């Protein structure tokens, strides 16, 4: 099964650090303007999800959701959550550390597309 979302080793280290302070975590990428199009990390359950949110999978024990509209643009690509230096302007938990999560992407191969992991839609 081809995973839809992966995570870098550097991002794993930051998630471990954030989890110590905040407990279980989740990611959401809304597709809004500016930093809304970056993946945002929240304590699990802090962000209210509904039928407009798609669960792409789990990265390092964190569920990863994306708005349905944004998913339509990204569904042909495998996403990798990474971390870079620099403050974003979102409510994501890593921002006070002077870091920000980013998405790197690549197109699936034909074979990978045939074996994509299914997505789940969040309940209303």
C-alpha positions as CSV (number, residue, x, y, z in Angstrom):
1,X,0.0,0.0,0.0
2,X,1.4,3.4,-1.0
3,X,1.2,5.9,1.8
4,X,-0.2,9.3,1.0
5,X,1.8,11.2,3.7
6,X,5.3,10.6,5.1
7,X,7.5,12.5,7.5
8,X,11.2,13.5,7.6
9,X,13.5,12.5,10.4
10,X,14.0,16.1,11.4
11,X,10.2,16.6,11.7
12,X,10.0,13.5,13.9
13,X,12.4,15.1,16.4
14,X,10.3,18.2,16.7
15,X,7.1,16.1,17.0
16,X,8.7,14.2,19.9
17,X,9.6,17.5,21.6
18,X,6.1,18.9,21.1
19,X,4.5,15.7,22.3
20,X,6.4,15.9,25.6
21,X,4.8,19.3,26.3
22,X,1.3,19.0,24.6
23,X,0.5,15.3,24.6
24,X,-1.1,13.6,21.6
25,X,-0.9,15.7,18.4
26,X,-2.6,16.0,15.0
27,X,-1.9,17.8,11.7
28,X,-4.3,19.7,9.5
29,X,-3.6,21.5,6.2
30,X,-6.5,23.8,5.3
31,X,-5.4,25.3,2.0
32,X,-6.2,28.8,3.1
33,X,-4.1,31.7,2.1
34,X,-0.6,32.4,3.4
35,X,0.3,30.0,6.2
36,X,-3.1,28.3,6.0
37,X,-1.6,26.2,3.1
38,X,1.1,24.9,5.5
39,X,0.6,21.9,7.7
40,X,-0.4,22.9,11.2
41,X,0.2,20.9,14.3
42,X,-2.3,21.0,17.2
43,X,-3.0,19.1,20.3
44,X,-5.2,16.2,19.2
45,X,-8.8,17.1,19.4
46,X,-8.2,20.9,19.6
47,X,-9.3,21.5,16.0
48,X,-12.9,20.6,15.2
49,X,-13.1,18.4,12.1
50,X,-16.1,17.9,9.9
51,X,-17.1,16.2,6.6
52,X,-15.0,18.7,4.7
53,X,-11.8,17.2,6.1
54,X,-10.0,14.2,4.7
55,X,-7.7,12.0,6.8
56,X,-4.7,11.1,4.6
57,X,-3.0,8.9,7.1
58,X,-0.8,9.0,10.2
59,X,2.7,10.3,10.6
60,X,4.8,9.4,13.7
61,X,1.6,8.7,15.6
62,X,-0.2,11.9,14.5
63,X,-3.3,11.9,12.3
64,X,-2.9,14.1,9.2
65,X,-6.0,15.8,7.8
66,X,-6.5,18.1,4.9
67,X,-9.5,20.1,3.7
68,X,-11.4,18.3,0.9
69,X,-10.8,21.2,-1.5
70,X,-7.1,21.2,-0.8
71,X,-7.0,17.4,-1.2
72,X,-8.4,17.7,-4.8
73,X,-5.2,19.6,-5.7
74,X,-2.8,17.3,-3.8
75,X,-4.4,13.9,-4.4
76,X,-1.9,13.0,-7.2
77,X,1.1,13.6,-5.0
78,X,2.8,11.9,-2.0
79,X,3.4,14.5,0.7
80,X,6.2,14.6,3.2
81,X,6.0,16.7,6.4
82,X,9.3,18.4,7.0
83,X,10.6,21.2,9.3
84,X,12.5,24.3,8.4
85,X,14.0,27.2,10.4
86,X,11.8,30.4,10.3
87,X,8.7,31.6,12.0
88,X,5.4,31.2,10.3
89,X,2.4,33.2,11.3
90,X,0.0,30.4,12.2
91,X,-1.2,28.8,15.4
92,X,0.8,25.7,14.8
93,X,2.6,24.4,17.9
94,X,6.2,24.6,16.5
95,X,6.0,28.4,15.7
96,X,7.3,29.5,19.2
97,X,10.4,27.3,18.5
98,X,11.3,29.5,15.5
99,X,10.5,26.6,13.2
100,X,7.7,25.7,10.9
101,X,6.4,22.5,9.3
102,X,6.3,22.5,5.5
103,X,5.1,20.0,2.9
104,X,7.3,18.6,0.2
105,X,5.6,16.7,-2.6
106,X,6.2,14.4,-5.5
107,X,3.9,12.8,-8.1
108,X,3.1,9.2,-7.6
109,X,4.4,6.7,-10.1
110,X,1.8,4.8,-12.1
111,X,2.4,1.7,-10.0
112,X,2.1,3.7,-6.7
113,X,-1.2,5.2,-7.9
114,X,-2.6,1.7,-8.3
115,X,-1.9,0.9,-4.6
116,X,-2.8,4.1,-2.8
117,X,-3.9,3.9,0.7
118,X,-7.6,4.9,1.1
119,X,-8.6,8.2,2.6
120,X,-11.2,8.7,5.3
121,X,-13.6,11.6,5.6
122,X,-14.1,13.1,9.0
123,X,-17.6,12.9,10.4
124,X,-19.8,16.0,10.8
